[in-house]
Amino acid sequence: MSLQASASQTVGPFFSIGMSWLYKSELFAGTERPRLTFEGRVLDGDGLPIVDALLELWQADGEGRYAQAQRGEDGEGGLRGFGRVATDEQGRYRFRTIAPGRVPTQAGEPQAPHINVLVLMRGLLRSVRTRIYLPDQPDNAHDPVLLLLPEARRPTLVAAAIGPARFSWDVHMQGQHETVFFDF
């Protein structure tokens, strides 16, 4: 007797069913600010691509304000500050946004500009949270979240510049280069 998993026995994700309308690779609409492009891959512990991951992204506008979606308010220039991108057959993703502004912690301490990321994928029972920081930002040296991490682990959260307004950032789910994930 051979056993095979059925849809009711797998964890998923079945993102293409009923959620594809939420896919948005452009986090801003109508703003005149220059766009930044982020691209990368989601990789497993062996460095192999994860072909069915979903990245949920949210960020503040250039002034450090989050859109108040619950009140129907957009931020600067139609900012939604939110998007979802799926990985392709090589585990790649791509999205465009504007440079985020600094936002305070709950204690009022300023944070370096960053993009919040939620990762969902097959076999992951609970989503994981992480961040993308921009490279060469003086604020990174004083960011209260980055300072909580061992110095050797901080680079997993910092994108690499690969061209004008173009950045690369890979998510490593496990292994030697595992991305830092947060429990908040």
C-alpha positions as CSV (number, residue, x, y, z in Angstrom):
1,M,0.0,0.0,0.0
2,S,1.4,3.4,-1.0
3,L,0.5,6.5,0.8
4,Q,0.3,9.8,-1.0
5,A,-0.5,13.2,0.5
6,S,-3.7,14.8,-0.6
7,A,-4.6,18.4,-0.5
8,S,-6.3,18.0,2.9
9,Q,-3.1,16.4,4.3
10,T,-0.6,19.0,3.1
11,V,0.2,22.3,4.8
12,G,0.0,24.3,1.6
13,P,0.4,27.0,0.5
14,F,-2.5,27.3,-1.9
15,F,-1.9,31.0,-2.5
16,S,-3.2,31.0,-6.0
17,I,-6.7,30.0,-4.9
18,G,-8.5,33.1,-3.8
19,M,-5.5,35.3,-3.0
20,S,-4.0,36.2,-6.4
21,W,-5.9,39.5,-6.4
22,L,-3.8,40.5,-3.4
23,Y,-0.5,40.1,-5.3
24,K,1.0,43.5,-5.7
25,S,4.6,43.9,-6.7
26,E,4.4,47.7,-6.8
27,L,4.0,49.0,-3.2
28,F,3.2,52.6,-4.3
29,A,0.9,54.2,-6.8
30,G,0.9,57.8,-7.9
31,T,3.9,59.1,-6.1
32,E,6.6,61.0,-7.9
33,R,9.4,59.6,-5.7
34,P,12.1,57.5,-7.4
35,R,11.4,53.8,-7.3
36,L,13.7,51.1,-5.8
37,T,13.7,47.6,-7.2
38,F,14.3,44.6,-4.9
39,E,14.9,41.2,-6.2
40,G,16.2,38.0,-4.8
41,R,15.5,34.3,-4.1
42,V,14.0,32.3,-1.3
43,L,16.2,29.3,-0.5
44,D,16.0,26.2,1.7
45,G,18.8,25.0,4.0
46,D,20.6,23.3,1.1
47,G,20.6,26.5,-1.0
48,L,17.9,25.2,-3.3
49,P,15.1,27.5,-4.5
50,I,11.7,27.4,-2.8
51,V,9.3,27.7,-5.7
52,D,6.0,28.3,-3.8
53,A,7.0,31.0,-1.2
54,L,5.1,34.2,-0.7
55,L,6.6,37.4,0.6
56,E,4.2,39.8,2.2
57,L,5.8,43.3,2.4
58,W,4.8,46.4,4.2
59,Q,6.6,49.7,5.0
60,A,6.3,53.3,5.9
61,D,6.3,56.1,3.3
62,G,9.3,58.4,2.8
63,E,8.1,60.5,5.8
64,G,8.0,57.5,8.1
65,R,4.2,57.1,8.1
66,Y,2.3,53.8,7.6
67,A,-0.9,53.9,5.6
68,Q,-4.0,53.6,7.8
69,A,-5.8,51.0,5.7
70,Q,-8.4,50.4,8.4
71,R,-9.6,54.0,8.0
72,G,-9.3,54.0,4.3
73,E,-6.4,56.4,4.2
74,D,-3.5,56.1,1.9
75,G,-0.1,57.6,2.8
76,E,1.9,59.8,0.5
77,G,0.9,59.7,-3.1
78,G,-1.4,56.7,-2.9
79,L,0.9,54.7,-0.7
80,R,-0.5,51.4,0.3
81,G,2.9,50.4,1.6
82,F,1.8,46.8,1.2
83,G,2.3,44.1,-1.4
84,R,2.6,40.4,-1.9
85,V,5.0,38.7,-4.3
86,A,5.3,35.0,-5.0
87,T,8.4,33.2,-6.0
88,D,8.8,31.7,-9.5
89,E,10.1,28.3,-10.6
90,Q,13.6,29.4,-9.6
91,G,12.6,30.7,-6.2
92,R,13.0,34.3,-7.4
93,Y,10.8,37.3,-6.5
94,R,10.8,41.0,-7.5
95,F,9.1,44.1,-6.2
96,R,9.3,47.9,-6.6
97,T,8.8,50.5,-3.9
98,I,10.1,53.9,-2.7
99,A,12.7,54.4,0.0
100,P,11.0,54.0,3.4
101,G,11.3,56.6,6.1
102,R,12.4,56.2,9.7
103,V,9.7,55.0,12.1
104,P,9.9,55.0,15.9
105,T,9.8,51.9,18.1
106,Q,7.0,51.6,20.6
107,A,9.3,53.3,23.1
108,G,9.8,56.2,20.6
109,E,13.3,55.3,19.6
110,P,14.0,56.0,15.9
111,Q,14.6,53.0,13.7
112,A,16.7,52.9,10.4
113,P,14.5,52.8,7.3
114,H,13.4,49.2,6.6
115,I,10.8,47.0,4.9
116,N,8.9,44.5,6.9
117,V,8.7,41.0,5.4
118,L,6.4,38.1,6.3
119,V,7.4,34.8,4.6
120,L,4.8,32.0,4.0
121,M,5.5,28.7,2.3
122,R,4.7,25.0,2.1
123,G,5.7,23.1,5.2
124,L,5.9,26.3,7.3
125,L,3.2,26.0,9.9
126,R,3.6,29.6,11.1
127,S,4.8,32.4,8.9
128,V,8.1,34.0,9.8
129,R,8.9,37.7,10.1
130,T,12.1,39.5,9.0
131,R,13.2,42.9,7.6
132,I,15.1,44.4,4.7
133,Y,17.4,47.2,5.5
134,L,19.0,49.4,2.8
135,P,22.8,49.2,2.5
136,D,25.1,52.1,3.4
137,Q,22.6,53.8,5.6
138,P,24.3,55.6,8.6
139,D,21.1,54.9,10.6
140,N,21.8,51.1,10.4
141,A,24.6,51.5,13.0
142,H,22.1,52.9,15.6
143,D,19.0,50.8,14.7
144,P,17.7,49.3,18.0
145,V,16.6,46.1,16.3
146,L,19.9,45.5,14.4
147,L,21.8,46.3,17.7
148,L,20.0,43.4,19.4
149,L,21.6,40.9,16.9
150,P,25.2,39.6,17.0
151,E,27.2,41.6,14.5
152,A,27.9,38.6,12.3
153,R,24.1,38.0,11.8
154,R,23.2,41.6,10.8
155,P,24.2,41.3,7.2
156,T,21.4,38.8,6.6
157,L,18.9,41.7,6.9
158,V,20.8,44.2,4.7
159,A,20.2,44.2,0.9
160,A,23.1,44.5,-1.5
161,A,23.2,47.3,-4.1
162,I,23.5,45.8,-7.6
163,G,22.8,48.9,-9.6
164,P,21.3,52.3,-9.5
165,A,18.2,52.0,-7.3
166,R,18.4,48.2,-7.6
167,F,19.0,45.8,-4.7
168,S,19.4,42.1,-4.1
169,W,18.2,40.3,-0.9
170,D,17.9,36.6,-0.5
171,V,15.9,34.8,2.2
172,H,17.7,31.7,3.5
173,M,15.2,29.7,5.5
174,Q,17.9,27.5,7.2
175,G,21.6,26.7,7.0
176,Q,24.8,28.6,7.4
177,H,23.4,31.8,5.9
178,E,20.0,31.7,7.6
179,T,18.2,34.9,7.5
180,V,17.4,36.4,10.9
181,F,13.7,35.9,11.8
182,F,11.9,37.7,14.6
183,D,9.5,36.5,17.2
184,F,7.4,39.7,17.3
